[in-house]
């Protein structure tokens, strides 16, 4: 995607507007002036950043969005001299992997692909539809004869339905007591459906029942006979365009296959006050109501949507969503919904089996944005989004036939996730990514939280289901320093950091040994006094005509935040480990992340996940050595292929290797652009997905999507993106990267199991081998699979009803043993 001058001008306006709002809403501060001379003008143009400002602050620079890291970091000490610090940085901050080690690690990953795959079967999408519905939930989506006429039952909740008639109208109760056919759904068209011995009854929320003579009554619940029929119109909805039932396991405890996205913001329609994001992932009345543009966008015909214009680079857009979708969703349309549940369903049907949905908020930006309806408190917003996740799970259950029937299942343990995936469903892990977790902001370096408040609020998060967590996002807080942002974005976020904490980022010049592992570079150009000042920030100030506080004088790049992990941050890490949660060090300053990894290494804690490329090459080998899991930012298929190849060199032979991606969709992060309809190895439709499902072009209303020309316009196109990776990589790399991605959920689950205290498998880790006699003493008939792992560690193989482990004797260092289970998951034999 090409960046245009219009985009830059719009970006300046937005940055200036945010800066003005921040200043106006906070304090009166000293002003400074910036004068751009002819010599500095060219320097300014040369250094002008090309990434867009956005509420989640993930950059979209096409030249860098596929970089291995989006947050370059270094490890330094405040207690040593600058010269000693520089020398320490050169020694410490680099990828320690030698070329020979990388070759061996990649060879290990390649060898893993030849291991025996688990047997997969086809799961049923839902129970077969009977001529007479077996219960009140089974009617959802069906076409039945009601009072002699065909009616489509469209669920709005469990046991609640719209009655959609053959003329595409809704049976609706009126205040007068009559039943009419209305053009639009409403609360008076939502019928609580119940089954009795005499048939089905239909009641409105106000207590009135559907009567048999085209009226409603408050006294008599008339029972109606329902039988399947034809002639019902299709309810207006997004298509999935995947044929073939989803894959599942032969047992609930075997090795899993699928794809894992470790970084999604599915409930971002609530963040920043609930007025920034346009559309939502579900609505009880379906796509026509969920996929609407923002009110302020529609009011101006798409011409006054400043935030969308800045982020997309387009000065205007067509505000019509359903059914035309002319301009959105699109990879660069960042304020519009990308994870509508039917698009998510397509990704699941196309092979995805695990998703981490991160509850997201930035309270300071929420306060500045002029329109809002929700609380700006980070933790309150997170709890609201958690409730939304449960509500959407319930809604999907309603579409699929009742409680627990849906494909979207929120899980809280790796054992539950494995069972859900082997049922053929999508396991959804709840995570959190906010700037001020636990209320742990700072005011002039004074923490605004303590150990008791951290413990209490972490308990709250754990109780609502959160299992993966980042400690920082955009601002330094009382837990850790942050990696920061750069350019126009960095200047505005740095100012917000000042208003939030009373201090700017403590960035200093650093010289990482590998030349890449540093925090975000702060643009710094000479001012008229010979010092250093952010030229672009000065330009923003001039455009906005406002007085701003003098920014700190950062030296020449590279820059590293001197704030690391605090004592409170170390305590938070301890508490996360105590609750067996997954810790994501992305967005931390390199100093903070390095200290975090030190702490995890000391505790031998495997539960670490880097979810979206905000860690760096100095940290990735340490994460793999811990037994952690890495999922780089998805981005374009070409860039992701490069990331995958480099990560192969870090694979640790002591652990199962699989790979994931982090879409960061709805987090105001641009999705993958298309490679073009003329690409020689482009995707052709239909194509075969995992376990043989057939995937065609996706239809949303009148719009037809093709990944070759549309890129990853919405979440439903991730199966197409994976196929694009396969085509791009050719016969060798294409097959290899897809195989590694299908092993991703298993690798994530094994990392999570180790966080639960289960030891790694004894085949890859010879030091953990016991004698066969000891194994038989520890593993007894009737034990569950989880109890077996707690006794003897993770199995090397999990195929069907058997676990394979390794033991040793005085003469044989590698004795293979097989633990056999019943299909219910109880030990039947050990040999």
KAMOKA-V713331 format. One record per pair of residues at least 4 apart in sequence whose C-alpha atoms are under 6 Angstrom apart, sorted by the first residue. I is the first residue (numbers start at 1). GAP is how many residues later the second one is. D is the distance in whole Angstrom. If there is no record, write none. Layout:
# KAMOKA-V713331
i = [I;I]
gap = [GAP;GAP]
d = [D;D]
This chain:
# KAMOKA-V713331
i = [7;7;10;11;12;12;13;15;16;16;16;20;21;21;29;30;31;31;31;32;34;36;36;37;40;44;49;50;51;51;51;52;53;56;56;58;60;60;61;66;68;69;69;69;70;70;71;71;71;71;72;72;72;72;72;73;73;73;73;74;74;74;74;75;75;80;81;88;89;89;90;90;93;93;93;94;94;94;95;95;97;102;105;105;106;106;118;120;120;121;121;121;122;122;122;122;123;123;123;123;123;131;131;132;133;133;136;136;136;136;137;137;137;138;140;140;140;140;141;141;142;142;143;143;143;143;143;144;144;144;144;144;144;145;145;145;145;150;151;151;151;152;152;152;153;153;153;154;154;155;155;155;156;156;156;157;157;158;159;159;160;160;160;161;161;162;162;163;163;164;164;165;166;166;169;169;169;170;170;171;171;171;172;172;172;172;173;173;174;177;177;178;179;179;185;191;191;191;192;192;193;193;194;194;195;195;196;198;199;199;199;200;200;201;201;202;202;203;203;204;208;208;209;209;209;209;210;211;211;211;237;238;239;240;241;241;242;242;243;243;244;246;246;247;248;248;248;249;250;251;252;252;254;254;254;255;256;257;257;258;258;258;258;259;259;259;259;259;260;260;260;260;260;261;261;261;262;262;262;262;263;263;263;263;263;264;264;264;264;265;265;265;265;266;267;269;269;269;270;271;272;273;273;273;273;273;274;274;274;275;275;277;277;278;278;278;278;278;279;279;279;279;280;280;281;281;281;282;282;282;283;287;288;291;291;292;293;297;297;298;298;300;302;302;302;302;303;308;308;309;309;309;312;312;318;321;323;323;324;324;329;330;331;331;331;331;332;334;338;338;339;339;341;343;343;344;344;345;346;346;347;347;347;348;350;350;351;353;353;354;354;354;355;356;356;356;357;357;358;358;358;359;359;359;360;360;361;361;362;363;363;363;366;393;396;397;397;397;397;397;398;400;400;401;407;407;408;409;409;410;411;411;411;414;414;417;420;420;421;430;430;431;431;431;431;432;433;434;435;435;435;435;436;436;438;438;440;440;440;441;441;441;442;442;442;442;442;442;443;443;444;447;454;459;461;462;467;468;468;468;469;469;470;473;475;475;476;476;479;479;479;480;480;480;480;481;481;481;482;482;482;483;483;483;483;484;485;485;486;486;486;486;487;490;491;493;494;496;497;498;498;498;506;506;507;507;507;508;508;509;509;509;509;510;510;510;512;517;518;519;519;521;521;523;524;524;524;525;525;525;526;526;526;527;532;533;541;541;561;564;564;565;565;576;577;580;580;582;582;583;584;584;584;585;586;586;586;587;588;588;590;597;600;600;606;606;606;606;606;607;607;607;607;608;609;609;609;610;611;611;612;612;612;612;613;613;621;623;624;624;628;629;631;631;631;632;632;633;633;633;634;634;634;634;635;635;636;636;637;654;654;656;657;658;658;658;658;659;659;659;660;660;664;665;671;672;672;673;674;674;674;674;675;676;676;677;677;681;683;685;686;686;687;687;688;688;688;689;689;697;697;698;698;699;699;706;707;712;724;726;729;729;730;733;753;754;754;758;758;759;760;760;761;761;761;761;762;762;762;762;763;769;770;770;771;771;771;772;775;781;781;782;782;783;783;784;784;785;789;789;795;795;795;796;796;797;797;798;798;801;801;802;802;803;803;804;804;805;806;806;806;807;807;808;808;808;808;817;818;818;819;819;820;820;820;821;821;821;821;822]
gap = [303;306;300;299;4;528;4;4;4;524;528;4;4;347;520;519;516;517;518;518;504;4;5;4;4;4;438;11;8;9;10;259;436;611;612;611;5;610;4;573;575;544;545;547;543;544;448;449;543;544;445;446;447;448;544;444;445;446;517;19;443;444;516;515;516;5;4;4;4;423;422;423;419;420;525;419;420;524;522;523;4;547;544;546;542;543;681;128;129;126;127;128;123;124;125;126;122;123;124;125;301;96;97;95;5;6;23;57;58;59;22;264;265;263;13;14;15;259;12;13;10;11;8;9;85;86;89;6;7;82;83;84;85;4;5;81;82;82;13;14;81;11;12;80;8;9;10;7;8;5;6;244;4;5;128;238;241;240;33;34;31;32;33;29;30;27;28;7;8;5;6;4;66;67;12;13;14;11;12;9;10;18;7;8;16;17;6;15;4;38;39;37;35;36;4;11;12;13;10;11;8;9;6;7;4;5;4;25;24;25;26;23;24;21;22;7;8;5;6;4;9;10;7;8;9;12;6;4;5;11;50;462;460;106;455;457;452;453;450;451;449;103;178;177;174;175;176;173;550;549;167;170;544;545;546;543;490;485;486;93;94;95;484;93;94;482;483;485;94;95;400;484;485;94;400;401;93;94;349;400;93;348;399;400;401;93;94;400;401;92;93;401;402;73;118;5;8;11;4;90;94;93;99;100;101;103;98;99;100;96;97;58;59;15;16;57;58;59;11;12;13;58;10;57;58;59;60;8;58;59;7;4;34;30;31;29;26;5;8;4;21;4;14;15;16;17;13;4;27;4;5;6;20;21;9;4;378;379;378;379;384;383;339;340;381;382;338;334;376;377;5;376;4;372;373;371;372;4;4;370;5;369;372;4;339;369;339;68;73;72;73;74;73;72;73;74;73;74;73;74;75;23;73;74;73;74;17;73;73;13;14;15;10;15;10;5;6;7;8;9;4;5;6;4;18;19;18;18;19;18;6;17;18;335;338;10;5;7;4;36;37;35;36;37;38;37;37;39;37;38;39;40;4;5;16;19;8;9;38;7;36;37;4;5;6;35;36;59;58;59;58;31;4;4;5;4;114;113;114;115;114;115;114;114;7;22;5;6;87;89;90;84;85;86;112;82;83;108;105;106;107;36;104;105;106;36;5;35;4;34;35;36;36;4;46;4;10;4;4;4;5;6;55;56;52;53;54;51;52;46;48;49;50;48;49;50;5;99;42;40;41;37;38;11;8;9;10;7;8;10;4;5;6;4;21;20;4;5;28;27;28;4;27;5;4;175;176;25;26;25;24;25;26;8;24;28;29;27;4;5;4;4;4;5;20;21;22;148;149;21;144;145;148;20;19;20;21;20;20;51;19;20;21;50;19;20;29;5;4;28;123;119;29;30;31;29;30;28;29;30;6;27;28;29;36;37;36;37;88;110;111;91;90;82;85;86;89;81;82;85;81;84;5;4;41;39;40;38;34;35;36;37;33;32;33;31;32;46;41;11;9;10;7;8;4;5;6;4;5;8;9;6;7;4;5;4;4;5;4;8;4;5;4;4;5;4;5;32;35;34;33;34;32;33;34;35;4;6;7;44;43;38;37;38;36;37;38;35;4;46;47;44;45;43;44;41;42;40;4;5;8;9;10;8;9;6;7;4;5;19;20;17;18;15;16;13;14;12;9;10;11;7;8;4;5;6;7;14;12;13;10;11;7;8;9;4;5;6;7;4]
d = [6;5;5;5;6;6;6;6;6;5;5;6;6;6;6;5;5;5;5;6;6;6;6;6;6;6;5;6;5;5;5;6;5;6;6;5;6;6;6;5;6;5;6;5;6;5;6;6;5;6;4;4;4;6;6;4;3;4;4;6;5;5;5;5;4;6;6;6;5;5;5;4;5;6;6;5;5;5;5;4;6;4;5;5;5;5;5;6;5;6;5;6;6;6;5;6;6;6;6;6;6;5;5;5;6;6;6;6;5;6;5;5;5;5;5;6;5;6;5;5;6;6;6;5;6;6;6;6;5;6;5;4;5;5;5;6;6;6;6;5;6;6;5;6;6;6;5;5;5;6;4;6;6;6;5;6;6;5;6;5;5;4;6;5;5;6;5;6;6;6;5;5;5;6;5;5;5;5;5;6;5;6;5;5;5;4;5;5;6;6;5;4;5;5;6;5;5;5;5;5;6;5;6;5;6;4;6;6;5;5;5;5;5;6;5;6;6;6;4;5;5;4;5;5;6;6;5;5;5;6;5;5;5;5;5;6;6;5;6;5;5;6;6;5;5;5;4;4;6;6;5;5;5;5;5;5;6;5;6;5;5;5;5;4;6;6;5;6;5;6;5;6;5;5;5;5;6;5;5;5;6;6;5;6;5;5;6;5;6;6;5;5;6;6;6;6;5;6;4;5;4;6;4;5;5;6;6;6;6;6;5;5;6;5;5;6;5;6;5;5;5;5;5;6;6;4;5;6;6;6;5;5;5;6;6;5;6;5;5;6;6;5;5;5;6;5;4;6;6;5;5;5;5;5;6;5;4;6;5;6;5;4;5;5;6;5;5;5;5;6;6;5;6;6;4;6;6;6;6;5;6;5;6;4;6;5;6;6;5;6;5;6;5;6;5;6;5;6;4;5;6;5;5;6;5;5;5;5;6;5;6;6;6;6;5;5;6;6;5;4;5;6;5;6;5;6;5;5;6;5;6;6;6;6;6;5;6;6;5;5;6;5;6;4;5;5;5;6;5;5;6;6;6;6;6;6;6;5;5;6;5;5;5;5;6;6;5;5;5;6;5;5;6;6;5;5;5;6;4;6;5;6;5;6;6;5;5;5;5;5;4;5;4;6;6;4;5;5;6;5;4;5;5;5;4;5;4;5;4;6;6;5;6;6;6;6;6;6;6;5;4;5;5;6;6;5;4;5;5;5;6;5;5;5;6;6;6;6;6;6;5;6;5;5;5;5;5;5;6;6;6;6;5;6;5;6;6;6;6;5;4;6;4;5;6;5;5;5;5;5;6;5;5;6;6;5;5;5;6;5;6;6;6;5;5;5;5;6;5;6;6;6;5;5;6;5;6;5;5;6;6;5;4;5;5;5;5;5;5;6;6;6;4;4;6;5;6;6;5;6;6;5;5;5;5;4;4;6;6;5;6;6;6;5;5;4;5;5;5;4;6;5;6;6;6;6;5;4;5;5;6;4;6;5;5;5;6;6;6;5;5;4;6;5;5;6;5;5;6;6;6;6;5;6;5;6;4;5;6;4;5;4;5;6;6;5;6;5;6;5;6;5;6;4;5;6;6;5;5;5;5;5;5;6;5;5;6;6;6;5;5;5;5;5;5;6;5;6;4;5;6;6;5;5;5;6;5;6;5;6;5;6;5;6;5;6;5;5;5;5;6;6;5;6;5;5;5;6;6;5;6;5;6;6;5;5;5;4;5;5]
